[in-house]
Each structure stands twice: as structure tokens, then as C-alpha cells.
Amino acid sequence: MGDGNVDGREAAGGEDQANHNHRRCSKRLWVFILLLAFLNVVLADRTPSKTRRKSRNGKSSTAEELTGFSGGSQRKKEIGDLLRGDGEKGTKRRGGKRQHRGPRGRRRGARGHKVKRGYGRGSSAQPSSPDKLFGPYEYVHPRPKAQFVSPATTIGFREGSSPVDGSSLRDDMVSVRGSTSGTHQGKIRLADDGLTAVFVPDEPFHNGERVRVRLQQGDGSAKDTLAPQYKWYFETSSTWEPWADVEPHTQPPAQPPAGWYKPSSSRVQGQQTGGGDTLEKVDDWHLTRTDDGVDEWVVQPEGLQGPDSVVTDGESWSFYELAPRDLPQWRVTRKATEGETGEGLIFVAVNQGHERNHYLIIMTDEGQLVYFRQSNGTISDFRPHPDGNLSYIDKGTAPHFDRGGDPKCATTLSPEYQPSTSYCMQHDYRVDPHGIQISRDGRALMLAKDTQTMPNGTKARGFVLQEVDTQGLVMFEFRSWDHFTIDDGQAMSHHGDPWHANSADWTDDEHYVVNLRNAGGVIKIARSGDIVWRWGGTDSFNQFAINDTDSVIDPHDVRWLGSGRFSLFDNHNCCHAEHVGSSDKRWAADAKQCCSQPFSRAVEYQLDEDTKRATKVFEYRNSPQDYLGMITGNVQTLDNGNRVISWGLSQRPHPSPPFITEVTAAGEKVFEARFIEADDSRPATYRAFRFPWQSPGEGGSPQAKCSPQGRLHFAWNGATEVRKWMIMIGDSNPPKQHLMTVSKVRFEQWVPMKNALSACEFYMVEALDADDHALGTSDVVPSPGCRDGGGGGMTVSGVRGFEGQTGGSGGNKRPKGPVQERDQ
């Protein structure tokens, strides 16, 4: 009996041991399975960036080339880890160090793609989901776990598309606390869209601190209150330094004396002068280095014979009294025929090098000046906007377009050319001079450079996109540091500045597109702040099948045309040193081959965003000789289907292209103009535009001046409705006799007054519109004879073009019937 019990116990014990062993094996198996799952998630998170590091031939540029980073692989790993970010969610501590636990899970987006649910930094290879990623919110800024955030940031959040009752928003709905700065008080405000709430702290955050944000539960008293609870954190930049305001030059360049132009040292590429002189093609180009180290290619000109051979459609500025003599000069090389071109005037911001002033210019199809505004700093992107104002960007004392400090705000002008509403980057960023878009309701879309100091002391540059409303509130912010890593930059660009953004636009589905020049492509950004897709560039960057035999290289000026269609100016600058000198031998070989027959082009693509296919639907290259703009440039699609193209700037050994060309939808050239270059004048514009524009003119009245030679000059800067000039003369102030009425044919006109030097006379000019209605009257101008004590006498020796004519009389009344007109 006893032995049986023993045997039974032994059997039971053996069974227990087997069960115990089985449970241990099962636990180990589950641990092993979980470990594999964990590794799979980690590798899924990290593998894309490693894969993207390779370019088309499986090789890549070095991190040092692309980011300025130096050091061993451990340092690169530390930098990559820093940019990917880690924090409380998805990390744990062991031995005082943070260890990555991977994203908290994945879900499917609208098209079945996996997208990251976690908010940590990482590659944005996956398309965005329209679902809300931030608890109950569609959008928040700064994003959860964001790093390198400006200490001057505001905090924004948007629940969705339902309007918010602004009166129900309370300041205590937002709780904000910095790890070193403590609790922050502030005001919560509703942005112009009626959807986005913005908390504006009373004081900025500290550098290098972690800021925790909690949105409190509302009281439910209002149906559409932004109230759901949510909390997150972000980290401010540890090396942030507030930008110093960019001031204009205090000592502008001296005004050149009359007759300063040297016709014998000026060139126009391969064009004819008004007098029939042929301007031969420039073959002599020389590289010079300016004081600030910027390489510039300048013309070594050859002789031109004959007086006034350097002209602006018939007139040298040296004849003008009411316009600066150092204005740039240009020539219309393809004159427009009525009805061929689009509606409107031509707008350019012209930079002339370090020795001359720069100018905003409006001109007609005939090349006649309409408006000028002088600037001592580098200027760009001069154009009107749907809200009725003009804007441009003035870099002030900065010596170079893409170097030096940027201004805090874009400069805006009213239709009377007076300073108007300011559009400023917020969060202590500065407006990138590449441009600004302003909507009809006054929202501004602006870019900024975002240079951050990395752990090894080197600097890397990202970009920021902001949409700012009329209250100065940031309705939307996108930061490249939240989406792209150093590894991404290595894989997606052959440049040292991979995230160089040079244009942005709204899409018709209320999202955004940004052109990344050095990545060679475009990204679409959802209103949630996620990247929807990447188009163009290297294989690692591109997510589309593109039906185009030519790749896009170093493009500018993405413009969304609607219904999945957009335009670009493809500089196609394969001659760039970082292309031909790439460590990617195949890429370098392709670049050198491409550089042997360079060209730039205007191009448009139609996208199927569901199937990720892109089809080229328009292209224009100049024929028979291609133009090459190695940097800058733009394409504008007009209402009549024409395209306005600015060809950018070129360098050795390529001649400068025209600054504007207009072509029809069929590719027929209908207008073209180019700048005239001189020893101390190398005019260039970043973009050129055509827009309808009407203005009563600057200053409220026309200007008049009697020159020392006795010529009465008159003009009205910026006035677009003046069609005639009525000239009054008298021996007392104000003059009361009508001398003559002449048609307006150029910006400034003049009448030689016979007795101006010998007699004291007074003159006044009145501007008339097409119906002879008075638009404005100049100040009374005395003749030089008044200063010399001359006597009376009122005759005119003639108007330029019909000397010998005499003026009429009739007091201060306009002649009845048709006005006597004399074309000047």
C-alpha cells in the first residue's frame, strides 16, 4: 500500500514537473515571440531610413557632405537618435540611459498604408492618415515630442472642421509648464479660420527645457467648445538666439552724375539697338570673388559705338529728372501684339550687385516704366496679391540673397504704394526671401530657415512653414525637424543643404505644397502637419511613377493649379558642383553628361494622388537655343492659358537668359525682355510676374520739375490711369493759361520752354484720364529765370519730337471739345 502511494506520488510529481516544464517553455516561447515582434517593430521603424540612405545606384553621399557633421559612426548614431527623439512614451530608463521601445502601434491610413501612431521623430516615408493623430485633435503645434522648438512659440490646437464658439474659450483651458521656467500664464485666442485656438504665453520659454501642455476638460456649456482633454510635451532649442532686426543701409550709394553711362562698355546678348547697331554675343566671362566670399560671374564687355546706344526703349535715364539715373535698363526683344499676351503689367524686383541701388519695377508690354521704388538691400518677390496689396522682401544690410540675416516681416504696400499691413513670421523666425503668398482674406503663407546647433557643435539647417492670420496668430506650422532625419538627408539629396525650401502654396483641398530645391522635389503637407506624399528627386525621396523623360533638378517655384495639377520651374542645374563632384559615381557621370547640353524649362504635371502617378502635361524650352538659369526663376500660369517664365540667373560659361518670356499654351513666344548689363550694373531678378494692376499713383499728385536747361519735366510714379498731360503756364503763381495738352507715351515727358532761362515763368501740370477727367495737379514750378530775376514772356520752343510748335492760351479752363493732343 505504502509503495503504491509512493509510486502514485512519484507519478503525480512527474506530471507536475512536466506541466511546470511545459509552462516554462511556453513562457520562453512567448517571450521569444514578443522579442521578435519588438525587433520587427524597431527594424520597421529604422530600416526605411537605412534604405533611403542609398541613392539610385545603391551608394550614397557622406553625412559630412550633406550636413556638415564630422566624427565617427558613434557620433552619427547619437545625432540620429537625437533627431528621432525619445521621451516618456516609447522609452524606458536603464542605468540612467534612455532606451527606445519603438512606436506604440500602427494603424491603416485612408489608402491602406501603414502610418505611425506615435509622435516621436522619424522618417516620414509613409503617407499621412486623415484620422486625428493627437487624441481628439486633428492638429496641434508644437507637435508631441518635438525638439529644437523656438522658445517664443505659441501653442495651437484644432479639433476638426466644426466652428468653435470663441466666447466659450477660457484662458484656463490650457495648462503650460516649463521644466525650468515653471507655469506659464497667457491668453487663448481664436484664429481667423474659426477652427484653430492659439494659446499665447505671456513670457517666452527657456532654452533647452521640456514644456508640458495639458488641454483641460471644458464645462460643456457651449456645444462647439474646444474642450476635450489631451496632454503632451515638447522641448525647446538649447542654443536658440533671438535674431537681431535687419536694418537698412545707413549710407546709400552715391547717385551717379548725369551722363554716367558708358555705352562703350555695355552689352545686350545678341540683340539689335534702336539705331541698328548689332550687339555681339558675349564670349568673355570672368570669375570674381566679392568681399563676402560670394562667387559672381560677370561680363567682360566689348565696345559699342554711337551715342545713347545703351537705352531703355529709346531713352537713357540720363535724360530724366524725376527718375534715378542708376535705374536698371532693359530691352524688349519680342514685342507683344495686342491680344497675344495676358492682362496686366510686369512686376520685377531688380538687384544690381553690390555697387548699385536695387529697384522694384513695374513696366508695360512696351517696356515703359510705370513705377519704381529704390532699395539699398537685396530685394525679391515683388508682386500684387488677391487682398489688393503689393508685397516684397527686403533683406536690408544682408550682402547676399541667400546669406546673412533675413527680415522679420515682408514689406507690404497699399495701391497708393504706402506702407500697409505687415506680414511677419512668428515664433521669432525670420521671413525667408524666397517669397510669400497672401490670400484674399489676408492670410499669409511664409517660409523661414531653421538652423540648429547639433551636439558636436556643427550646424544643420531645416525649414519652417507658417500660415499666419490677420491677427498675427499662427494657424498652422510645419517644421522639417519633426519629419526628416540626418539619414533622410543623406539618402534624399546630393546637396549639403537637403531641406532648402524655396516656395510654398495652398492646394485646392486645403493642404499645402512646398518645393525642396536640393531634394529635387515637392512635398504635400496635410493640415494635420503630416506629410501626405513626396514627388520627384532621388529614388529614395520620390513616391510617384513620373511620366517624363527628363528628371527635375534643383527646381523652383511650385504652384498648385488645381485638380491635382502643379507647375515648376525646372532649373535642371546638373552643372552644380555637388552634382558633378558627387561621390555617387553614376550620378556624377550623369550630371557631367547633362551639363554638356544644359537647359532650363517650365513644366507642369498632372497627378493621380491615389495611384501615385504623375504625367507631364506641359513643357516649354526655348528654341532653337536653350536658355539656362542655374539658380532662381519661376513660372506663372495666366488666366488666358499663357505662361510667364522668368529664367533665373546663369553662370560661366553660359550667357544670361531673358528675365521674362511669355508663351501661349501652344508654346508660341509672344513677349520677351532682357536686362542690359554694364560695368557696374548686373541686373537680375529672382522672379517676374504679370498681374492686372490699377493705382492712383504715389504721393497723391504728379511731379513736375524745370531743369537747369529750361525743360519742364513731368511724371507720376505708379499712376496707371493717366492718359494725357495738360500744361499750364503764367507769369504769376498759380499759372492760369493753358499751354498745351499732350498724350502720355512714357514714364517721364518733357517740354523745352523757350523763355525759361531769360524770363520768370510758372508752370503746372495736370494729369487727365481717358475721359479728360482730372486725376491730380502738380505743385507750381518756377522757371530758372525766376531765380535769375528774368522778365516775363510765355512761349514754348517745342515739345520733344515736334520742335517749333507754340502753346495756346485760354486761362485756366480746359479747351472745349476735343483736347488738343500732341504725341510726344
C-alpha positions, 0 to 999 in steps of 0.5 A: 500500500505504502509503495503504491502511494509512493509510486502514485506520488512519484507519478503525480510529481512527474506530471507536475514537473512536466506541466511546470516544464511545459509552462516554462517553455511556453513562457520562453516561447512567448517571450521569444515571440514578443522579442521578435515582434519588438525587433520587427517593430524597431527594424520597421521603424529604422530600416526605411531610413537605412534604405533611403540612405542609398541613392539610385545606384545603391551608394550614397553621399557622406553625412559630412557632405550633406550636413556638415557633421564630422566624427565617427559612426558613434557620433552619427548614431547619437545625432540620429537618435537625437533627431528621432527623439525619445521621451516618456512614451516609447522609452524606458530608463536603464542605468540612467540611459534612455532606451527606445521601445519603438512606436506604440502601434500602427494603424491603416491610413485612408489608402491602406498604408501603414502610418505611425501612431506615435509622435516621436521623430522619424522618417516620414516615408509613409503617407499621412492618415486623415484620422486625428493623430493627437487624441481628439485633435486633428492638429496641434503645434508644437507637435508631441515630442518635438525638439529644437522648438523656438522658445517664443512659440505659441501653442495651437490646437484644432479639433476638426472642421466644426466652428468653435464658439470663441466666447466659450474659450477660457484662458484656463483651458490650457495648462503650460509648464516649463521644466525650468521656467515653471507655469506659464500664464497667457491668453487663448485666442481664436484664429481667423479660420474659426477652427484653430485656438492659439494659446499665447504665453505671456513670457517666452520659454527657456532654452533647452527645457521640456514644456508640458501642455495639458488641454483641460476638460471644458464645462460643456456649456457651449456645444462647439467648445474646444474642450476635450482633454489631451496632454503632451510635451515638447522641448525647446532649442538649447542654443536658440538666439533671438535674431537681431532686426535687419536694418537698412543701409545707413549710407546709400550709394552715391547717385551717379552724375548725369551722363554716367553711362558708358555705352562703350562698355555695355552689352545686350546678348545678341540683340539689335539697338534702336539705331541698328547697331548689332550687339555681339554675343558675349564670349568673355566671362570672368570669375570674381570673388566679392568681399563676402566670399560670394562667387559672381560671374560677370561680363567682360564687355566689348565696345559699342559705338554711337551715342545713347546706344545703351537705352531703355526703349529709346531713352537713357535715364540720363535724360530724366529728372524725376527718375534715378539715373542708376535705374536698371535698363532693359530691352524688349526683344519680342514685342507683344501684339495686342491680344497675344499676351495676358492682362496686366503689367510686369512686376520685377524686383531688380538687384544690381550687385553690390555697387548699385541701388536695387529697384522694384519695377513695374513696366508695360508690354512696351517696356515703359516704366510705370513705377519704381521704388529704390532699395539699398538691400537685396530685394525679391518677390515683388508682386500684387496679391488677391487682398489688393496689396503689393508685397516684397522682401527686403533683406536690408544690410544682408550682402547676399540673397541667400546669406546673412540675416533675413527680415522679420516681416515682408514689406507690404504696400497699399495701391497708393504704394504706402506702407500697409499691413505687415506680414511677419513670421512668428515664433521669432523666425525670420521671413525667408526671401524666397517669397510669400503668398497672401490670400484674399482674406489676408492670410499669409503663407511664409517660409523661414530657415531653421538652423540648429546647433547639433551636439558636436557643435556643427550646424544643420539647417531645416525649414519652417512653414507658417500660415499666419492670420490677420491677427498675427496668430499662427494657424498652422506650422510645419517644421522639417525637424519633426519629419526628416532625419540626418539619414533622410538627408543623406539618402534624399539629396546630393546637396549639403543643404537637403531641406532648402525650401524655396516656395510654398502654396495652398492646394485646392483641398486645403493642404499645402505644397512646398518645393525642396530645391536640393531634394529635387522635389515637392512635398504635400503637407496635410493640415494635420502637419503630416506629410501626405506624399513626396514627388520627384528627386532621388529614388529614395525621396520620390513616391510617384511613377513620373511620366517624363523623360527628363528628371527635375533638378534643383527646381523652383517655384511650385504652384498648385493649379488645381485638380491635382495639377502643379507647375515648376520651374525646372532649373535642371542645374546638373552643372552644380558642383555637388552634382558633378563632384558627387561621390555617387559615381553614376550620378556624377557621370550623369550630371557631367553628361547633362551639363554638356547640353544644359537647359532650363524649362517650365513644366507642369504635371498632372497627378493621380494622388491615389495611384501615385502617378504623375504625367507631364502635361506641359513643357516649354524650352526655348528654341532653337537655343536653350536658355539656362538659369542655374539658380532662381526663376519661376513660372506663372500660369495666366488666366488666358492659358499663357505662361510667364517664365522668368529664367533665373540667373546663369553662370560661366560659361553660359550667357544670361537668359531673358528675365521674362518670356511669355508663351501661349499654351501652344508654346508660341513666344509672344513677349520677351525682355532682357536686362542690359548689363554694364560695368557696374550694373548686373541686373537680375531678378529672382522672379517676374510676374504679370498681374492686372494692376490699377493705382492712383499713383504715389504721393497723391499728385504728379511731379513736375520739375524745370531743369537747369536747361529750361525743360519742364519735366513731368511724371507720376510714379505708379499712376496707371490711369493717366492718359494725357498731360495738360500744361499750364503756364503764367507769369504769376503763381498759380499759372492760369493759361493753358499751354498745351495738352499732350498724350502720355507715351512714357514714364517721364515727358518733357517740354523745352520752354523757350523763355525759361532761362531769360524770363520768370515763368510758372508752370503746372501740370495736370494729369487727365484720364481717358475721359479728360477727367482730372486725376491730380495737379502738380505743385507750381514750378518756377522757371530758372529765370525766376531765380535769375530775376528774368522778365516775363514772356510765355512761349514754348520752343517745342515739345520733344519730337515736334520742335517749333510748335507754340502753346495756346492760351485760354486761362485756366479752363480746359479747351472745349471739345476735343483736347488738343493732343500732341504725341510726344 
